[in-house]
């Protein structure tokens, strides 16, 4: 549980810090599109990763997410197609995402890492 909370806190603080810095830069430079698009992409990446990490079915898998102008690219490995499709549905449901490219690999022999959260529930 502590590991998940730490990841969520770090991701959130990164997004907030990055947003504040980018906000100051855009106010000074006047070129808001040059800065706001990467900030928006990073914000969506953190949102998707947070949603995947909070899902009880998916929290133990390691995912990668890359967002570029409304297109999210998902990566990682899961043990079945149901989990792959669930991750895609979660990403698709995020505001600002128009298209999801699902590159998550399904490997029936994949063994999920046992996070502290799982050990506490046993």
C-alpha positions as a Python dict, from the first residue, in 0.01 Angstrom:
ca = {
    (1, 'X'): (0, 0, 0),
    (2, 'X'): (281, 240, 89),
    (3, 'X'): (450, 181, -248),
    (4, 'X'): (132, 265, -440),
    (5, 'X'): (63, 575, -232),
    (6, 'X'): (421, 696, -278),
    (7, 'X'): (393, 649, -655),
    (8, 'X'): (65, 838, -666),
    (9, 'X'): (200, 1120, -451),
    (10, 'X'): (516, 1154, -659),
    (11, 'X'): (320, 1153, -984),
    (12, 'X'): (74, 1411, -857),
    (13, 'X'): (341, 1639, -715),
    (14, 'X'): (539, 1614, -1039),
    (15, 'X'): (235, 1712, -1243),
    (16, 'X'): (149, 2003, -1013),
    (17, 'X'): (509, 2129, -1002),
    (18, 'X'): (553, 2097, -1374),
    (19, 'X'): (224, 2276, -1433),
    (20, 'X'): (319, 2565, -1204),
    (21, 'X'): (658, 2611, -1372),
    (22, 'X'): (505, 2591, -1717),
    (23, 'X'): (239, 2842, -1616),
    (24, 'X'): (506, 3092, -1512),
    (25, 'X'): (698, 3037, -1834),
    (26, 'X'): (394, 3091, -2054),
    (27, 'X'): (309, 3413, -1876),
    (28, 'X'): (657, 3547, -1950),
    (29, 'X'): (714, 3417, -2301),
    (30, 'X'): (371, 3466, -2454),
    (31, 'X'): (398, 3138, -2646),
    (32, 'X'): (144, 2935, -2450),
    (33, 'X'): (106, 2664, -2714),
    (34, 'X'): (476, 2574, -2699),
    (35, 'X'): (456, 2502, -2326),
    (36, 'X'): (93, 2415, -2257),
    (37, 'X'): (78, 2118, -2494),
    (38, 'X'): (361, 1923, -2323),
    (39, 'X'): (211, 2010, -1985),
    (40, 'X'): (-129, 1889, -2097),
    (41, 'X'): (25, 1567, -2234),
    (42, 'X'): (216, 1505, -1909),
    (43, 'X'): (-97, 1574, -1706),
    (44, 'X'): (-296, 1318, -1907),
    (45, 'X'): (-16, 1062, -1873),
    (46, 'X'): (-20, 1101, -1494),
    (47, 'X'): (-400, 1081, -1487),
    (48, 'X'): (-403, 756, -1685),
    (49, 'X'): (-122, 598, -1482),
    (50, 'X'): (-298, 697, -1160),
    (51, 'X'): (-628, 547, -1279),
    (52, 'X'): (-454, 224, -1381),
    (53, 'X'): (-273, 209, -1046),
    (54, 'X'): (-595, 259, -852),
    (55, 'X'): (-788, -12, -1034),
    (56, 'X'): (-802, -327, -816),
    (57, 'X'): (-765, -554, -1120),
    (58, 'X'): (-469, -368, -1275),
    (59, 'X'): (-276, -213, -986),
    (60, 'X'): (-4, -482, -977),
    (61, 'X'): (91, -449, -1343),
    (62, 'X'): (355, -205, -1464),
    (63, 'X'): (229, 13, -1750),
    (64, 'X'): (383, 282, -1963),
    (65, 'X'): (177, 567, -2102),
    (66, 'X'): (270, 827, -2359),
    (67, 'X'): (29, 1100, -2470),
    (68, 'X'): (67, 1325, -2771),
    (69, 'X'): (-211, 1562, -2876),
    (70, 'X'): (-500, 1347, -2754),
    (71, 'X'): (-349, 1013, -2854),
    (72, 'X'): (-250, 780, -2569),
    (73, 'X'): (-8, 494, -2633),
    (74, 'X'): (-25, 220, -2370),
    (75, 'X'): (256, -29, -2305),
    (76, 'X'): (331, -305, -2058),
    (77, 'X'): (249, -672, -2007),
    (78, 'X'): (-61, -832, -1858),
    (79, 'X'): (-168, -1191, -1808),
    (80, 'X'): (-491, -1191, -2011),
    (81, 'X'): (-689, -1002, -2272),
    (82, 'X'): (-951, -888, -2019),
    (83, 'X'): (-688, -683, -1833),
    (84, 'X'): (-552, -546, -2162),
    (85, 'X'): (-900, -433, -2268),
    (86, 'X'): (-975, -288, -1922),
    (87, 'X'): (-661, -73, -1937),
    (88, 'X'): (-766, 53, -2280),
    (89, 'X'): (-1118, 136, -2158),
    (90, 'X'): (-977, 331, -1864),
    (91, 'X'): (-751, 536, -2092),
    (92, 'X'): (-1031, 592, -2344),
    (93, 'X'): (-1253, 730, -2066),
    (94, 'X'): (-1012, 1010, -1979),
    (95, 'X'): (-1117, 1355, -2090),
    (96, 'X'): (-886, 1486, -2360),
    (97, 'X'): (-804, 1142, -2502),
    (98, 'X'): (-938, 1095, -2854),
    (99, 'X'): (-750, 778, -2954),
    (100, 'X'): (-582, 494, -2763),
    (101, 'X'): (-309, 284, -2923),
    (102, 'X'): (-294, -30, -2712),
    (103, 'X'): (51, -191, -2727),
    (104, 'X'): (4, -388, -2405),
    (105, 'X'): (134, -743, -2452),
    (106, 'X'): (-77, -1037, -2335),
    (107, 'X'): (139, -1316, -2191),
    (108, 'X'): (-60, -1596, -2022),
    (109, 'X'): (254, -1699, -1833),
    (110, 'X'): (321, -1350, -1699),
    (111, 'X'): (343, -1339, -1320),
    (112, 'X'): (238, -1013, -1163),
    (113, 'X'): (465, -867, -901),
    (114, 'X'): (317, -897, -556),
    (115, 'X'): (288, -545, -423),
    (116, 'X'): (269, -465, -56),
    (117, 'X'): (-102, -397, -101),
    (118, 'X'): (-159, -759, -210),
    (119, 'X'): (41, -896, 84),
    (120, 'X'): (-165, -691, 331),
    (121, 'X'): (-491, -836, 197),
    (122, 'X'): (-380, -1200, 243),
}
